[in-house]
């Protein structure tokens, strides 16, 4: 049986995050949008880590995702 070709179009994964947070004076809300790019291997590792740690601290997972992405982009904030 011939070996089937790999699924080449799933090499990079992009996750866009949107965070709503109050400004310092708590008079307006700020929207921050970031894009994270993961290789397939790093996304699989991040997912495994999330499954292991999700009960402990959601905030740590978010920081881990930002630190383990192959690249990140931040878009201008809007208030």
ABEGO torsion letter per residue (X at the ends): XBBBBBBAAAABBBBBBBBBBBBAAGABBBBBBBBBBBBAAAAAAAAAAAAAAAAABAAAAAAAAAAABABBBBBBBBX
